Amino acid sequence: MSAFKHVIQNEAELRDILGYAGQAAQNKVIAEIDAICRAFIEKSPFVLLGSVDANGNMDVSPKGDPAGFVQVMDSHTLLIPDRKGNRRGDTLSNILQNPNIGLLFLVPGRSETLRVNGTAQIVRDDDVRERFVMQGKTPIFVIAVTVKEVFFHCTKCVVRSGLWASDHEHDKLAS
């Protein structure tokens, strides 16, 4: 039972109201990292990594380091260092149960976001981990993502949110 009066119950009802994506929106999904996506990833110091366990419990974990910390191994593989943290390991545990993941890359000052969906593995190869040494520290793991689909999101949500606005600009948005 819901506390709401009108809750969408099925895909047909959703599509009656929402409609369908136009051809341009459908065509923007590609199956690999191209040069434009690679350049965006190389400028990104921050990515949100979404995963889900075998029971459907979800997790979104932020990952960040200096821009370019996510490496493009090839057009179908991304490498993400997993550094020592709070040891919860939610993302890692989820990957072991269900390898499907989603990534959302952000670049400060840019209103575009880049989404990558694929499958992940937890890698411990020394030569791979050594590619990510920072301040003399090697990451414990590297998350290797096999890319299934990639696309840029519409900029409207970032523009509306004022995500990159200064405090002064945020004050104007709030009034």
C-alpha positions as CSV (number, residue, x, y, z in Angstrom):
1,M,0.0,0.0,0.0
2,S,1.3,3.4,-0.9
3,A,0.9,6.7,0.8
4,F,0.4,8.3,-2.6
5,K,-2.8,8.5,-4.8
6,H,-1.3,8.1,-8.2
7,V,1.6,5.7,-8.6
8,I,2.7,4.5,-12.0
9,Q,2.3,0.7,-12.1
10,N,3.6,-0.5,-15.4
11,E,5.6,0.4,-18.5
12,A,2.5,1.1,-20.6
13,E,1.2,3.7,-18.2
14,L,4.7,5.3,-17.9
15,R,5.0,5.5,-21.7
16,D,1.5,6.9,-22.1
17,I,2.6,9.9,-20.0
18,L,6.4,10.1,-20.8
19,G,6.4,9.0,-24.4
20,Y,9.6,7.6,-26.0
21,A,13.1,9.0,-26.6
22,G,13.7,10.5,-30.0
23,Q,16.2,9.0,-32.5
24,A,19.0,11.4,-31.5
25,A,18.7,10.3,-27.8
26,Q,18.7,6.7,-28.8
27,N,21.7,7.1,-31.2
28,K,23.9,8.7,-28.6
29,V,24.5,5.4,-26.9
30,I,27.7,3.7,-28.1
31,A,29.3,0.4,-27.2
32,E,32.9,1.6,-26.6
33,I,35.1,4.4,-25.3
34,D,35.7,6.7,-28.3
35,A,38.2,9.6,-28.4
36,I,35.7,12.1,-27.0
37,C,34.7,9.9,-24.1
38,R,38.3,9.1,-23.4
39,A,39.2,12.8,-23.2
40,F,36.3,13.4,-20.8
41,I,37.4,10.5,-18.5
42,E,41.0,11.8,-18.6
43,K,39.7,15.2,-17.3
44,S,37.5,13.7,-14.6
45,P,38.7,13.7,-11.0
46,F,35.5,12.1,-9.7
47,V,33.3,9.2,-10.6
48,L,30.2,7.7,-8.9
49,L,30.1,3.9,-9.1
50,G,26.8,2.2,-8.8
51,S,26.5,-1.5,-8.0
52,V,23.9,-3.9,-6.7
53,D,24.2,-7.2,-4.8
54,A,22.5,-10.5,-5.5
55,N,19.5,-9.5,-3.4
56,G,19.0,-6.1,-5.1
57,N,20.6,-4.0,-2.4
58,M,22.2,-1.0,-4.1
59,D,25.3,1.1,-3.4
60,V,26.7,4.2,-5.0
61,S,30.2,4.9,-4.0
62,P,32.2,8.0,-4.9
63,K,35.7,7.5,-6.2
64,G,38.2,10.4,-6.7
65,D,41.8,11.2,-7.3
66,P,43.5,13.8,-9.5
67,A,42.0,14.0,-13.0
68,G,42.8,11.0,-15.1
69,F,42.9,8.6,-12.2
70,V,40.5,6.3,-14.1
71,Q,42.6,4.8,-16.9
72,V,41.3,3.8,-20.3
73,M,43.1,0.5,-20.9
74,D,41.4,0.1,-24.3
75,S,38.1,1.1,-26.0
76,H,36.3,-1.6,-24.0
77,T,38.1,-1.5,-20.6
78,L,38.4,1.0,-17.8
79,L,40.6,0.7,-14.7
80,I,39.7,2.3,-11.4
81,P,42.0,2.2,-8.4
82,D,40.3,1.2,-5.2
83,R,42.4,2.7,-2.4
84,K,42.3,1.8,1.3
85,G,39.3,3.4,3.0
86,N,36.8,2.5,5.6
87,R,36.9,-1.2,4.7
88,R,33.2,-1.6,4.2
89,G,33.8,-3.0,0.8
90,D,30.2,-2.5,-0.4
91,T,31.1,-2.1,-4.0
92,L,33.6,-4.9,-4.0
93,S,31.2,-7.3,-2.3
94,N,28.5,-6.3,-4.8
95,I,30.8,-6.9,-7.8
96,L,31.5,-10.5,-6.5
97,Q,27.7,-11.1,-6.3
98,N,26.6,-9.2,-9.4
99,P,29.2,-7.8,-11.8
100,N,26.9,-5.2,-13.4
101,I,27.9,-1.7,-12.6
102,G,27.2,1.9,-13.7
103,L,29.6,4.8,-13.6
104,L,28.8,8.5,-13.8
105,F,31.9,10.8,-14.5
106,L,31.9,14.4,-13.5
107,V,34.4,17.2,-14.6
108,P,34.4,20.4,-12.5
109,G,32.9,23.3,-14.4
110,R,31.4,21.1,-17.1
111,S,27.6,20.6,-17.4
112,E,27.9,17.3,-19.2
113,T,28.2,14.0,-17.4
114,L,29.3,10.7,-18.9
115,R,27.6,7.4,-18.1
116,V,29.3,4.1,-18.6
117,N,27.5,0.8,-18.0
118,G,29.2,-2.5,-18.0
119,T,30.5,-5.4,-15.9
120,A,33.3,-5.3,-13.3
121,Q,36.1,-7.5,-11.9
122,I,38.3,-7.0,-8.9
123,V,42.0,-7.2,-10.0
124,R,45.0,-7.7,-7.9
125,D,47.7,-8.0,-10.6
126,D,50.8,-6.2,-9.3
127,D,51.6,-4.6,-12.7
128,V,48.1,-3.2,-12.9
129,R,48.0,-1.9,-9.4
130,E,51.4,-0.3,-9.8
131,R,50.0,1.9,-12.6
132,F,48.1,3.7,-9.9
133,V,50.8,4.4,-7.2
134,M,50.2,7.8,-5.6
135,Q,52.2,9.3,-2.8
136,G,54.1,6.0,-2.6
137,K,50.9,4.0,-2.0
138,T,49.7,1.3,-4.2
139,P,45.9,0.7,-4.3
140,I,44.7,-2.5,-2.7
141,F,42.6,-3.5,-5.7
142,V,41.8,-2.2,-9.2
143,I,38.3,-2.4,-10.5
144,A,38.4,-3.4,-14.2
145,V,35.2,-2.4,-16.1
146,T,34.3,-4.1,-19.3
147,V,32.3,-1.4,-21.1
148,K,28.8,-2.3,-22.6
149,E,27.4,1.2,-23.2
150,V,28.6,4.8,-23.0
151,F,26.7,8.1,-23.4
152,F,26.7,11.7,-22.4
153,H,23.8,12.9,-20.4
154,C,21.8,16.0,-21.1
155,T,23.3,19.1,-19.3
156,K,20.0,20.4,-18.0
157,C,20.1,18.8,-14.5
158,V,23.6,20.2,-13.8
159,V,22.7,23.6,-15.1
160,R,19.5,23.7,-13.0
161,S,21.3,22.5,-9.9
162,G,23.9,25.2,-10.1
163,L,26.4,22.4,-9.2
164,W,29.5,24.4,-10.2
165,A,28.2,27.8,-9.1
166,S,30.2,29.8,-6.5
167,D,28.7,30.4,-3.0
168,H,27.6,33.8,-4.2
169,E,25.8,32.3,-7.2
170,H,24.2,29.7,-4.9
171,D,22.8,32.5,-2.7
172,K,21.1,34.0,-5.8
173,L,19.6,30.6,-6.7
174,A,18.2,30.2,-3.2
175,S,16.4,33.6,-3.1
